[in-house]
Amino acid sequence: MSEQLKGVLRELLPAPPADRGQEPSTVFAPTAALLDAGLGAVPGLAAWTDPAAADLPHHGRPAPPSVATGLPVPRPAAGDPATPALHLIGALDPRSLLARLAAFETASVEVQLSRCRAHLELAGAGPAEEALAVAAGLLAEDAVADWRLVWHHGLLALARSAVAEATERFDRAYAELPGEVAPKLALGYCAEQRGDAGEATRYYRAVWRRDRSAASAAFGLARLRLADGDRAAAVRFLDGVPRVSRHYDAAQVAAVRVLAARLGDDPPGAEHLNEAVRRLGRLRLDGGARHGEARDRMTAVLRQAALGRVLVHGAAGLAGGETLGDAPSERSLRRLLESSLRDLARQARTANDHGVLVDRANAVRPLTFLRSR
């Protein structure tokens, strides 16, 4: 309980600098997962070839089943007989992990919890629930009060998209662990998924204020601000992800996409597009290469957004340069976007995608008038 009190007290203190290492949780293992469904990724070709693809950028809110496998998980209990061996197994794909776990002969709650999570990664909610039932049987009368089971039942509920049930489970975990970040992150997501922006903001802010390495909270806050049409605030949260974070590059990609996004019916402003272009040159894409497929797709995103603005508001305020041309205009942007789409056609892996991209390039090409003699 002393660790939980320390955690609560840390939330009452001023926010730590972004580059200061965070005190690790004693009960939850760190996760490398980012709770994001594409806002922080360079769009694939489907953004141009698939009619069902959403307008850029995707809102980025992940589906409940993906969050079920992306939230932090409890550290193995020190007193469990299988814990030393589980530490030795390390990170495996879920099928390989299940094969290893099947070799354990000792009755172990931690083995069953690991089985539960592996089945969730394989979209096997039924076997995951069976593993939890075995774990509960091993705990006997202690099962009701064991927060690990409560947490895993919350993950199982998310895997089934039962967000209301997941909220109830994570609320119980939060009551047991008020100083931990993980329950707040889970509750923030559940509130966001339910459409309760106020509660989602409260939980995400609590996480973000406490731990600037929790990029999932920054992305959650950015999504909520995007939903409100507050582009600048969304970018500020994304810019808050520290350079030392494994998710820094994703946050910077997301910021560029937000700056170039159409929010509602209105295209981005010239100042937003100019800033997006400025940032594009700083993005680490294609393994750090100056040119590559990912950079070509991001360039196409910005040229498409710029043309969309020019068609509604004209080219006033757009800065010239390599991305948008020396003197941006509808005609010049059409030529540049045509060139980008032909570059994307060379990335196509199927004849159909190649044809769609070539057709789009032809459709956007500026009209050429031939003078009769």
Beta strands, then each sheet from edge to edge (+ up, - down):
strand 1: 28-29
strand 2: 73-74
sheet 1: 1+ 2-
end
